[in-house]
């Protein structure tokens, strides 16, 4: 796979729908959904691609991930990785 | 599913093997592996059970998870959920 450079600003812009479950700042308010803030960027890329390909299955994530391009995935992952995992 | 109460102390004791990839304090040093510190307890339980059942597949996690009892999963999840996601 080519490693795409993630654009944090664009990631933020396209993250609105993610925030509905994973929290506006990447801290989930829903116990069954993970926090994403400060998570490893490369791990996030791999999981979004796994949801998109069907390798990892989740009723909520599958349909979202299928709409994402490789660049979207890079941008979202860069955005969430740089968020503070412990916001004040 | 019955909700088991997780024992943080026991979780810590049985987390040694997890720490080899996910970091001694739940902050992974390996970009493809996720941080676990401060992650949602219920999410961790669900993922460990998904690895154990084969619903979620990962070459490293599958074999580890297959050795875990429901109580092990509850204890590990309680342990990682209460770790500081941003250690000093």
N, CA and C atoms of all chains as a GROMACS GRO file, in nm:
protein
  528
    1UNK      N    1   0.083  -0.121   0.000
    1UNK     CA    2   0.000   0.000   0.000
    1UNK      C    3   0.087   0.126   0.000
    2UNK      N    4   0.045   0.221  -0.077
    2UNK     CA    5   0.108   0.353  -0.070
    2UNK      C    6   0.068   0.416   0.064
    3UNK      N    7   0.164   0.483   0.126
    3UNK     CA    8   0.132   0.556   0.249
    3UNK      C    9   0.091   0.697   0.210
    4UNK      N   10  -0.032   0.731   0.232
    4UNK     CA   11  -0.080   0.866   0.202
    4UNK      C   12  -0.060   0.956   0.323
    5UNK      N   13  -0.021   1.078   0.297
    5UNK     CA   14  -0.008   1.176   0.404
    5UNK      C   15  -0.147   1.224   0.443
    6UNK      N   16  -0.180   1.215   0.571
    6UNK     CA   17  -0.312   1.261   0.615
    6UNK      C   18  -0.314   1.412   0.635
    7UNK      N   19  -0.426   1.470   0.601
    7UNK     CA   20  -0.446   1.615   0.617
    7UNK      C   21  -0.540   1.635   0.736
    8UNK      N   22  -0.485   1.682   0.846
    8UNK     CA   23  -0.561   1.695   0.971
    8UNK      C   24  -0.682   1.788   0.953
    9UNK      N   25  -0.661   1.897   0.881
    9UNK     CA   26  -0.770   1.995   0.866
    9UNK      C   27  -0.886   1.934   0.786
   10UNK      N   28  -0.852   1.867   0.678
   10UNK     CA   29  -0.960   1.803   0.601
   10UNK      C   30  -1.023   1.689   0.682
   11UNK      N   31  -0.940   1.617   0.756
   11UNK     CA   32  -0.994   1.511   0.842
   11UNK      C   33  -1.097   1.565   0.939
   12UNK      N   34  -1.065   1.678   0.998
   12UNK     CA   35  -1.159   1.742   1.090
   12UNK      C   36  -1.290   1.775   1.018
   13UNK      N   37  -1.278   1.826   0.896
   13UNK     CA   38  -1.396   1.868   0.821
   13UNK      C   39  -1.490   1.751   0.788
   14UNK      N   40  -1.430   1.636   0.759
   14UNK     CA   41  -1.514   1.522   0.720
   14UNK      C   42  -1.547   1.429   0.837
   15UNK      N   43  -1.511   1.472   0.958
   15UNK     CA   44  -1.530   1.386   1.076
   15UNK      C   45  -1.664   1.405   1.144
   16UNK      N   46  -1.746   1.493   1.092
   16UNK     CA   47  -1.869   1.527   1.163
   16UNK      C   48  -1.956   1.404   1.190
   17UNK      N   49  -1.970   1.321   1.088
   17UNK     CA   50  -2.055   1.203   1.106
   17UNK      C   51  -1.992   1.104   1.206
   18UNK      N   52  -1.859   1.096   1.207
   18UNK     CA   53  -1.790   1.007   1.303
   18UNK      C   54  -1.820   1.050   1.447
   19UNK      N   55  -1.824   1.185   1.464
   19UNK     CA   56  -1.840   1.240   1.598
   19UNK      C   57  -1.973   1.208   1.663
   20UNK      N   58  -2.071   1.173   1.580
   20UNK     CA   59  -2.202   1.139   1.637
   20UNK      C   60  -2.194   1.018   1.730
   21UNK      N   61  -2.108   0.925   1.699
   21UNK     CA   62  -2.088   0.810   1.789
   21UNK      C   63  -1.959   0.820   1.869
   22UNK      N   64  -1.853   0.869   1.806
   22UNK     CA   65  -1.721   0.866   1.872
   22UNK      C   66  -1.690   0.993   1.949
   23UNK      N   67  -1.788   1.085   1.954
   23UNK     CA   68  -1.769   1.208   2.031
   23UNK      C   69  -1.706   1.318   1.947
   24UNK      N   70  -1.749   1.441   1.974
   24UNK     CA   71  -1.700   1.556   1.896
   24UNK      C   72  -1.548   1.568   1.907
   25UNK      N   73  -1.494   1.534   2.023
   25UNK     CA   74  -1.349   1.541   2.041
   25UNK      C   75  -1.283   1.404   2.040
   26UNK      N   76  -1.354   1.308   1.984
   26UNK     CA   77  -1.296   1.174   1.975
   26UNK      C   78  -1.305   1.094   2.103
   27UNK      N   79  -1.377   1.148   2.201
   27UNK     CA   80  -1.403   1.074   2.325
   27UNK      C   81  -1.549   1.033   2.320
   28UNK      N   82  -1.570   0.904   2.305
   28UNK     CA   83  -1.704   0.851   2.288
   28UNK      C   84  -1.789   0.868   2.412
   29UNK      N   85  -1.915   0.899   2.391
   29UNK     CA   86  -2.010   0.901   2.503
   29UNK      C   87  -2.087   0.771   2.512
   30UNK      N   88  -2.057   0.678   2.424
   30UNK     CA   89  -2.134   0.555   2.415
   30UNK      C   90  -2.040   0.439   2.452
   31UNK      N   91  -2.073   0.366   2.561
   31UNK     CA   92  -1.977   0.269   2.616
   31UNK      C   93  -1.931   0.160   2.519
   32UNK      N   94  -2.015   0.128   2.421
   32UNK     CA   95  -1.974   0.020   2.330
   32UNK      C   96  -1.890   0.072   2.212
   33UNK      N   97  -1.876   0.204   2.201
   33UNK     CA   98  -1.796   0.261   2.092
   33UNK      C   99  -1.664   0.315   2.145
   34UNK      N  100  -1.556   0.293   2.073
   34UNK     CA  101  -1.425   0.333   2.125
   34UNK      C  102  -1.398   0.483   2.116
   35UNK      N  103  -1.318   0.531   2.210
   35UNK     CA  104  -1.253   0.660   2.195
   35UNK      C  105  -1.156   0.651   2.078
   36UNK      N  106  -1.142   0.760   2.005
   36UNK     CA  107  -1.046   0.764   1.894
   36UNK      C  108  -0.935   0.867   1.918
   37UNK      N  109  -0.958   0.959   2.010
   37UNK     CA  110  -0.862   1.068   2.032
   37UNK      C  111  -0.728   1.012   2.079
   38UNK      N  112  -0.623   1.047   2.007
   38UNK     CA  113  -0.488   1.005   2.044
   38UNK      C  114  -0.456   0.862   2.006
   39UNK      N  115  -0.546   0.798   1.935
   39UNK     CA  116  -0.520   0.659   1.893
   39UNK      C  117  -0.411   0.660   1.785
   40UNK      N  118  -0.344   0.549   1.772
   40UNK     CA  119  -0.236   0.536   1.673
   40UNK      C  120  -0.291   0.557   1.531
   41UNK      N  121  -0.229   0.648   1.457
   41UNK     CA  122  -0.274   0.681   1.322
   41UNK      C  123  -0.276   0.558   1.231
   42UNK      N  124  -0.169   0.481   1.238
   42UNK     CA  125  -0.159   0.367   1.146
   42UNK      C  126  -0.264   0.260   1.180
   43UNK      N  127  -0.292   0.243   1.309
   43UNK     CA  128  -0.397   0.150   1.351
   43UNK      C  129  -0.533   0.195   1.298
   44UNK      N  130  -0.560   0.325   1.306
   44UNK     CA  131  -0.689   0.376   1.257
   44UNK      C  132  -0.703   0.352   1.107
   45UNK      N  133  -0.595   0.377   1.032
   45UNK     CA  134  -0.597   0.352   0.887
   45UNK      C  135  -0.630   0.204   0.861
   46UNK      N  136  -0.561   0.116   0.932
   46UNK     CA  137  -0.583  -0.027   0.910
   46UNK      C  138  -0.726  -0.069   0.942
   47UNK      N  139  -0.781  -0.014   1.050
   47UNK     CA  140  -0.917  -0.054   1.088
   47UNK      C  141  -1.021   0.000   0.990
   48UNK      N  142  -1.004   0.125   0.946
   48UNK     CA  143  -1.100   0.180   0.849
   48UNK      C  144  -1.095   0.100   0.719
   49UNK      N  145  -0.973   0.060   0.678
   49UNK     CA  146  -0.962  -0.022   0.556
   49UNK      C  147  -1.022  -0.161   0.578
   50UNK      N  148  -1.005  -0.213   0.700
   50UNK     CA  149  -1.062  -0.346   0.730
   50UNK      C  150  -1.215  -0.340   0.730
   51UNK      N  151  -1.272  -0.232   0.782
   51UNK     CA  152  -1.418  -0.216   0.776
   51UNK      C  153  -1.462  -0.204   0.630
   52UNK      N  154  -1.388  -0.125   0.553
   52UNK     CA  155  -1.426  -0.102   0.413
   52UNK      C  156  -1.422  -0.230   0.331
   53UNK      N  157  -1.322  -0.312   0.357
   53UNK     CA  158  -1.306  -0.436   0.278
   53UNK      C  159  -1.397  -0.548   0.326
   54UNK      N  160  -1.453  -0.532   0.446
   54UNK     CA  161  -1.534  -0.637   0.503
   54UNK      C  162  -1.455  -0.735   0.589
   55UNK      N  163  -1.324  -0.712   0.600
   55UNK     CA  164  -1.242  -0.798   0.686
   55UNK      C  165  -1.286  -0.784   0.832
   56UNK      N  166  -1.317  -0.662   0.873
   56UNK     CA  167  -1.375  -0.638   1.005
   56UNK      C  168  -1.518  -0.591   0.984
   57UNK      N  169  -1.609  -0.652   1.058
   57UNK     CA  170  -1.751  -0.627   1.034
   57UNK      C  171  -1.813  -0.557   1.154
   58UNK      N  172  -1.883  -0.449   1.126
   58UNK     CA  173  -1.962  -0.383   1.229
   58UNK      C  174  -2.078  -0.315   1.160
   59UNK      N  175  -2.195  -0.336   1.214
   59UNK     CA  176  -2.316  -0.289   1.146
   59UNK      C  177  -2.313  -0.139   1.122
   60UNK      N  178  -2.253  -0.064   1.214
   60UNK     CA  179  -2.247   0.081   1.196
   60UNK      C  180  -2.131   0.121   1.105
   61UNK      N  181  -2.016   0.063   1.127
   61UNK     CA  182  -1.895   0.109   1.058
   61UNK      C  183  -1.887   0.064   0.912
   62UNK      N  184  -1.942  -0.050   0.880
   62UNK     CA  185  -1.926  -0.102   0.745
   62UNK      C  186  -1.977  -0.004   0.641
   63UNK      N  187  -2.099   0.045   0.660
   63UNK     CA  188  -2.156   0.133   0.558
   63UNK      C  189  -2.084   0.268   0.553
   64UNK      N  190  -2.041   0.317   0.670
   64UNK     CA  191  -1.964   0.442   0.668
   64UNK      C  192  -1.832   0.422   0.592
   65UNK      N  193  -1.763   0.317   0.625
   65UNK     CA  194  -1.629   0.298   0.568
   65UNK      C  195  -1.634   0.276   0.418
   66UNK      N  196  -1.741   0.215   0.371
   66UNK     CA  197  -1.750   0.188   0.226
   66UNK      C  198  -1.758   0.316   0.143
   67UNK      N  199  -1.790   0.427   0.209
   67UNK     CA  200  -1.797   0.555   0.136
   67UNK      C  201  -1.663   0.628   0.134
   68UNK      N  202  -1.564   0.577   0.204
   68UNK     CA  203  -1.438   0.650   0.221
   68UNK      C  204  -1.335   0.613   0.116
   69UNK      N  205  -1.267   0.715   0.064
   69UNK     CA  206  -1.150   0.693  -0.023
   69UNK      C  207  -1.027   0.670   0.065
   70UNK      N  208  -0.919   0.625   0.002
   70UNK     CA  209  -0.794   0.611   0.077
   70UNK      C  210  -0.752   0.744   0.139
   71UNK      N  211  -0.774   0.853   0.065
   71UNK     CA  212  -0.735   0.984   0.119
   71UNK      C  213  -0.824   1.023   0.237
   72UNK      N  214  -0.953   0.995   0.228
   72UNK     CA  215  -1.043   1.020   0.342
   72UNK      C  216  -0.992   0.946   0.466
   73UNK      N  217  -0.956   0.821   0.446
   73UNK     CA  218  -0.909   0.739   0.558
   73UNK      C  219  -0.781   0.796   0.618
   74UNK      N  220  -0.691   0.838   0.532
   74UNK     CA  221  -0.566   0.900   0.580
   74UNK      C  222  -0.596   1.027   0.659
   75UNK      N  223  -0.687   1.108   0.606
   75UNK     CA  224  -0.717   1.238   0.670
   75UNK      C  225  -0.787   1.218   0.805
   76UNK      N  226  -0.886   1.129   0.809
   76UNK     CA  227  -0.956   1.102   0.935
   76UNK      C  228  -0.861   1.044   1.039
   77UNK      N  229  -0.774   0.956   0.997
   77UNK     CA  230  -0.682   0.893   1.091
   77UNK      C  231  -0.582   0.993   1.147
   78UNK      N  232  -0.532   1.080   1.059
   78UNK     CA  233  -0.439   1.185   1.104
   78UNK      C  234  -0.509   1.278   1.202
   79UNK      N  235  -0.634   1.310   1.173
   79UNK     CA  236  -0.710   1.400   1.260
   79UNK      C  237  -0.730   1.340   1.399
   80UNK      N  238  -0.779   1.217   1.405
   80UNK     CA  239  -0.807   1.158   1.536
   80UNK      C  240  -0.680   1.128   1.614
   81UNK      N  241  -0.574   1.092   1.545
   81UNK     CA  242  -0.448   1.059   1.614
   81UNK      C  243  -0.390   1.179   1.688
   82UNK      N  244  -0.414   1.300   1.636
   82UNK     CA  245  -0.354   1.417   1.700
   82UNK      C  246  -0.445   1.484   1.803
   83UNK      N  247  -0.564   1.430   1.822
   83UNK     CA  248  -0.652   1.486   1.926
   83UNK      C  249  -0.603   1.443   2.065
   84UNK      N  250  -0.631   1.529   2.161
   84UNK     CA  251  -0.591   1.503   2.299
   84UNK      C  252  -0.674   1.389   2.357
   85UNK      N  253  -0.610   1.278   2.402
   85UNK     CA  254  -0.686   1.167   2.457
   85UNK      C  255  -0.745   1.196   2.595
   86UNK      N  256  -0.706   1.310   2.650
   86UNK     CA  257  -0.754   1.345   2.785
   86UNK      C  258  -0.786   1.493   2.788
   87UNK      N  259  -0.894   1.530   2.719
   87UNK     CA  260  -0.926   1.673   2.711
   87UNK      C  261  -0.961   1.730   2.848
   88UNK      N  262  -0.925   1.856   2.868
   88UNK     CA  263  -0.951   1.923   2.997
   88UNK      C  264  -1.100   1.951   3.012
   89UNK      N  265  -2.590  -1.172   2.769
   89UNK     CA  266  -2.466  -1.195   2.845
   89UNK      C  267  -2.477  -1.138   2.986
   90UNK      N  268  -2.428  -1.213   3.079
   90UNK     CA  269  -2.412  -1.162   3.215
   90UNK      C  270  -2.302  -1.056   3.215
   91UNK      N  271  -2.324  -0.948   3.289
   91UNK     CA  272  -2.219  -0.847   3.302
   91UNK      C  273  -2.135  -0.884   3.424
   92UNK      N  274  -2.010  -0.918   3.400
   92UNK     CA  275  -1.921  -0.952   3.510
   92UNK      C  276  -1.850  -0.826   3.558
   93UNK      N  277  -1.833  -0.816   3.688
   93UNK     CA  278  -1.757  -0.706   3.746
   93UNK      C  279  -1.608  -0.732   3.724
   94UNK      N  280  -1.539  -0.637   3.664
   94UNK     CA  281  -1.396  -0.653   3.641
   94UNK      C  282  -1.315  -0.620   3.765
   95UNK      N  283  -1.209  -0.696   3.787
   95UNK     CA  284  -1.119  -0.675   3.901
   95UNK      C  285  -0.990  -0.613   3.846
   96UNK      N  286  -0.972  -0.483   3.874
   96UNK     CA  287  -0.859  -0.409   3.818
   96UNK      C  288  -0.726  -0.471   3.859
   97UNK      N  289  -0.715  -0.511   3.985
   97UNK     CA  290  -0.588  -0.565   4.036
   97UNK      C  291  -0.554  -0.695   3.963
   98UNK      N  292  -0.652  -0.783   3.952
   98UNK     CA  293  -0.625  -0.907   3.880
   98UNK      C  294  -0.598  -0.880   3.733
   99UNK      N  295  -0.671  -0.784   3.676
   99UNK     CA  296  -0.646  -0.747   3.536
   99UNK      C  297  -0.502  -0.705   3.516
  100UNK      N  298  -0.453  -0.625   3.606
  100UNK     CA  299  -0.314  -0.582   3.599
  100UNK      C  300  -0.220  -0.703   3.601
  101UNK      N  301  -0.250  -0.797   3.690
  101UNK     CA  302  -0.163  -0.914   3.706
  101UNK      C  303  -0.156  -1.000   3.579
  102UNK      N  304  -0.267  -1.010   3.510
  102UNK     CA  305  -0.268  -1.098   3.392
  102UNK      C  306  -0.244  -1.021   3.261
  103UNK      N  307  -0.207  -0.893   3.274
  103UNK     CA  308  -0.190  -0.809   3.154
  103UNK      C  309  -0.048  -0.810   3.099
  104UNK      N  310   0.042  -0.885   3.165
  104UNK     CA  311   0.183  -0.878   3.125
  104UNK      C  312   0.203  -0.910   2.977
  105UNK      N  313   0.138  -1.014   2.931
  105UNK     CA  314   0.156  -1.052   2.790
  105UNK      C  315   0.095  -0.947   2.696
  106UNK      N  316  -0.014  -0.885   2.738
  106UNK     CA  317  -0.076  -0.778   2.656
  106UNK      C  318   0.021  -0.661   2.638
  107UNK      N  319   0.094  -0.631   2.750
  107UNK     CA  320   0.183  -0.516   2.749
  107UNK      C  321   0.298  -0.527   2.652
  108UNK      N  322   0.330  -0.649   2.610
  108UNK     CA  323   0.439  -0.665   2.514
  108UNK      C  324   0.409  -0.592   2.383
  109UNK      N  325   0.285  -0.589   2.342
  109UNK     CA  326   0.249  -0.515   2.220
  109UNK      C  327   0.179  -0.382   2.251
  110UNK      N  328   0.095  -0.383   2.354
  110UNK     CA  329   0.012  -0.264   2.379
  110UNK      C  330   0.076  -0.167   2.478
  111UNK      N  331   0.200  -0.198   2.522
  111UNK     CA  332   0.270  -0.108   2.612
  111UNK      C  333   0.241  -0.140   2.757
  112UNK      N  334   0.343  -0.122   2.839
  112UNK     CA  335   0.331  -0.154   2.982
  112UNK      C  336   0.219  -0.071   3.046
  113UNK      N  337   0.203   0.052   3.000
  113UNK     CA  338   0.097   0.138   3.054
  113UNK      C  339  -0.022   0.151   2.960
  114UNK      N  340  -0.031   0.058   2.865
  114UNK     CA  341  -0.145   0.062   2.773
  114UNK      C  342  -0.128   0.161   2.659
  115UNK      N  343  -0.008   0.219   2.648
  115UNK     CA  344   0.024   0.307   2.534
  115UNK      C  345   0.120   0.228   2.446
  116UNK      N  346   0.069   0.191   2.330
  116UNK     CA  347   0.145   0.105   2.240
  116UNK      C  348   0.267   0.176   2.185
  117UNK      N  349   0.376   0.102   2.172
  117UNK     CA  350   0.494   0.156   2.104
  117UNK      C  351   0.497   0.112   1.959
  118UNK      N  352   0.398   0.039   1.916
  118UNK     CA  353   0.397  -0.019   1.783
  118UNK      C  354   0.280   0.043   1.705
  119UNK      N  355   0.314   0.115   1.595
  119UNK     CA  356   0.212   0.197   1.527
  119UNK      C  357   0.088   0.121   1.480
  120UNK      N  358   0.102  -0.007   1.450
  120UNK     CA  359  -0.015  -0.080   1.401
  120UNK      C  360  -0.101  -0.136   1.514
  121UNK      N  361  -0.053  -0.126   1.638
  121UNK     CA  362  -0.131  -0.177   1.752
  121UNK      C  363  -0.191  -0.063   1.830
  122UNK      N  364  -0.314  -0.077   1.875
  122UNK     CA  365  -0.381   0.035   1.942
  122UNK      C  366  -0.336   0.057   2.086
  123UNK      N  367  -0.343   0.183   2.127
  123UNK     CA  368  -0.340   0.215   2.269
  123UNK      C  369  -0.465   0.158   2.334
  124UNK      N  370  -0.452   0.113   2.458
  124UNK     CA  371  -0.567   0.061   2.532
  124UNK      C  372  -0.599   0.147   2.655
  125UNK      N  373  -0.503   0.227   2.699
  125UNK     CA  374  -0.521   0.305   2.822
  125UNK      C  375  -0.637   0.402   2.808
  126UNK      N  376  -0.731   0.392   2.898
  126UNK     CA  377  -0.844   0.483   2.901
  126UNK      C  378  -0.953   0.449   2.799
  127UNK      N  379  -0.936   0.338   2.732
  127UNK     CA  380  -1.039   0.298   2.634
  127UNK      C  381  -1.166   0.254   2.709
  128UNK      N  382  -1.278   0.261   2.641
  128UNK     CA  383  -1.406   0.224   2.702
  128UNK      C  384  -1.404   0.077   2.743
  129UNK      N  385  -1.438   0.052   2.870
  129UNK     CA  386  -1.436  -0.084   2.924
  129UNK      C  387  -1.526  -0.178   2.844
  130UNK      N  388  -1.646  -0.132   2.816
  130UNK     CA  389  -1.742  -0.220   2.748
  130UNK      C  390  -1.696  -0.251   2.605
  131UNK      N  391  -1.633  -0.153   2.541
  131UNK     CA  392  -1.578  -0.176   2.407
  131UNK      C  393  -1.468  -0.282   2.412
  132UNK      N  394  -1.381  -0.273   2.513
  132UNK     CA  395  -1.272  -0.372   2.526
  132UNK      C  396  -1.328  -0.512   2.548
  133UNK      N  397  -1.429  -0.524   2.632
  133UNK     CA  398  -1.493  -0.654   2.654
  133UNK      C  399  -1.546  -0.710   2.522
  134UNK      N  400  -1.616  -0.625   2.448
  134UNK     CA  401  -1.675  -0.672   2.322
  134UNK      C  402  -1.569  -0.715   2.222
  135UNK      N  403  -1.458  -0.641   2.216
  135UNK     CA  404  -1.354  -0.676   2.118
  135UNK      C  405  -1.282  -0.805   2.158
  136UNK      N  406  -1.254  -0.820   2.287
  136UNK     CA  407  -1.187  -0.944   2.330
  136UNK      C  408  -1.277  -1.065   2.303
  137UNK      N  409  -1.406  -1.048   2.327
  137UNK     CA  410  -1.499  -1.159   2.298
  137UNK      C  411  -1.510  -1.183   2.147
  138UNK      N  412  -1.502  -1.077   2.068
  138UNK     CA  413  -1.507  -1.093   1.922
  138UNK      C  414  -1.382  -1.164   1.870
  139UNK      N  415  -1.266  -1.133   1.929
  139UNK     CA  416  -1.145  -1.205   1.890
  139UNK      C  417  -1.156  -1.352   1.931
  140UNK      N  418  -1.208  -1.374   2.051
  140UNK     CA  419  -1.219  -1.511   2.102
  140UNK      C  420  -1.313  -1.596   2.017
  141UNK      N  421  -1.423  -1.536   1.974
  141UNK     CA  422  -1.522  -1.612   1.897
  141UNK      C  423  -1.485  -1.627   1.750
  142UNK      N  424  -1.387  -1.545   1.706
  142UNK     CA  425  -1.351  -1.546   1.564
  142UNK      C  426  -1.429  -1.446   1.481
  143UNK      N  427  -1.519  -1.372   1.546
  143UNK     CA  428  -1.594  -1.269   1.473
  143UNK      C  429  -1.499  -1.160   1.423
  144UNK      N  430  -1.401  -1.125   1.507
  144UNK     CA  431  -1.294  -1.033   1.464
  144UNK      C  432  -1.165  -1.114   1.457
  145UNK      N  433  -1.095  -1.099   1.348
  145UNK     CA  434  -0.978  -1.183   1.325
  145UNK      C  435  -0.850  -1.099   1.325
  146UNK      N  436  -0.753  -1.144   1.401
  146UNK     CA  437  -0.619  -1.085   1.399
  146UNK      C  438  -0.521  -1.193   1.438
  147UNK      N  439  -0.417  -1.204   1.359
  147UNK     CA  440  -0.322  -1.314   1.377
  147UNK      C  441  -0.265  -1.317   1.518
  148UNK      N  442  -0.242  -1.199   1.577
  148UNK     CA  443  -0.185  -1.195   1.712
  148UNK      C  444  -0.294  -1.215   1.818
  149UNK      N  445  -0.406  -1.147   1.802
  149UNK     CA  446  -0.505  -1.146   1.908
  149UNK      C  447  -0.588  -1.274   1.918
  150UNK      N  448  -0.609  -1.340   1.808
  150UNK     CA  449  -0.696  -1.457   1.811
  150UNK      C  450  -0.648  -1.561   1.911
  151UNK      N  451  -0.520  -1.596   1.902
  151UNK     CA  452  -0.470  -1.702   1.990
  151UNK      C  453  -0.466  -1.657   2.136
  152UNK      N  454  -0.433  -1.529   2.158
  152UNK     CA  455  -0.436  -1.481   2.297
  152UNK      C  456  -0.578  -1.487   2.352
  153UNK      N  457  -0.673  -1.438   2.275
  153UNK     CA  458  -0.809  -1.426   2.325
  153UNK      C  459  -0.872  -1.562   2.353
  154UNK      N  460  -0.832  -1.661   2.276
  154UNK     CA  461  -0.890  -1.794   2.293
  154UNK      C  462  -0.855  -1.857   2.429
  155UNK      N  463  -0.753  -1.801   2.494
  155UNK     CA  464  -0.714  -1.853   2.626
  155UNK      C  465  -0.788  -1.783   2.740
  156UNK      N  466  -0.865  -1.681   2.709
  156UNK     CA  467  -0.925  -1.599   2.814
  156UNK      C  468  -1.065  -1.647   2.853
  157UNK      N  469  -1.089  -1.648   2.983
  157UNK     CA  470  -1.225  -1.672   3.034
  157UNK      C  471  -1.302  -1.540   3.032
  158UNK      N  472  -1.433  -1.549   3.053
  158UNK     CA  473  -1.512  -1.426   3.063
  158UNK      C  474  -1.462  -1.338   3.177
  159UNK      N  475  -1.420  -1.400   3.287
  159UNK     CA  476  -1.368  -1.320   3.399
  159UNK      C  477  -1.235  -1.254   3.363
  160UNK      N  478  -1.148  -1.326   3.293
  160UNK     CA  479  -1.022  -1.265   3.246
  160UNK      C  480  -1.052  -1.141   3.161
  161UNK      N  481  -1.148  -1.155   3.071
  161UNK     CA  482  -1.183  -1.044   2.982
  161UNK      C  483  -1.237  -0.926   3.060
  162UNK      N  484  -1.321  -0.954   3.157
  162UNK     CA  485  -1.374  -0.846   3.242
  162UNK      C  486  -1.262  -0.777   3.319
  163UNK      N  487  -1.169  -0.855   3.371
  163UNK     CA  488  -1.061  -0.798   3.453
  163UNK      C  489  -0.964  -0.716   3.368
  164UNK      N  490  -0.926  -0.769   3.253
  164UNK     CA  491  -0.834  -0.696   3.164
  164UNK      C  492  -0.899  -0.566   3.116
  165UNK      N  493  -1.026  -0.574   3.084
  165UNK     CA  494  -1.095  -0.455   3.032
  165UNK      C  495  -1.108  -0.348   3.141
  166UNK      N  496  -1.138  -0.390   3.262
  166UNK     CA  497  -1.147  -0.295   3.373
  166UNK      C  498  -1.011  -0.231   3.399
  167UNK      N  499  -0.907  -0.312   3.390
  167UNK     CA  500  -0.770  -0.261   3.413
  167UNK      C  501  -0.733  -0.155   3.309
  168UNK      N  502  -0.747  -0.188   3.181
  168UNK     CA  503  -0.705  -0.093   3.077
  168UNK      C  504  -0.792   0.032   3.074
  169UNK      N  505  -0.920   0.016   3.103
  169UNK     CA  506  -1.010   0.131   3.098
  169UNK      C  507  -0.972   0.238   3.201
  170UNK      N  508  -0.917   0.196   3.315
  170UNK     CA  509  -0.887   0.294   3.418
  170UNK      C  510  -0.743   0.348   3.410
  171UNK      N  511  -0.666   0.301   3.315
  171UNK     CA  512  -0.531   0.358   3.298
  171UNK      C  513  -0.539   0.497   3.235
  172UNK      N  514  -0.441   0.579   3.269
  172UNK     CA  515  -0.434   0.716   3.218
  172UNK      C  516  -0.399   0.714   3.068
  173UNK      N  517  -0.487   0.772   2.983
  173UNK     CA  518  -0.458   0.771   2.840
  173UNK      C  519  -0.346   0.868   2.801
  174UNK      N  520  -0.303   0.947   2.895
  174UNK     CA  521  -0.199   1.047   2.866
  174UNK      C  522  -0.102   1.052   2.983
  175UNK      N  523  -0.024   0.945   2.998
  175UNK     CA  524   0.066   0.939   3.114
  175UNK      C  525   0.172   1.050   3.108
  176UNK      N  526   0.210   1.098   3.225
  176UNK     CA  527   0.310   1.208   3.232
  176UNK      C  528   0.449   1.156   3.198
   0.00000   0.00000   0.00000
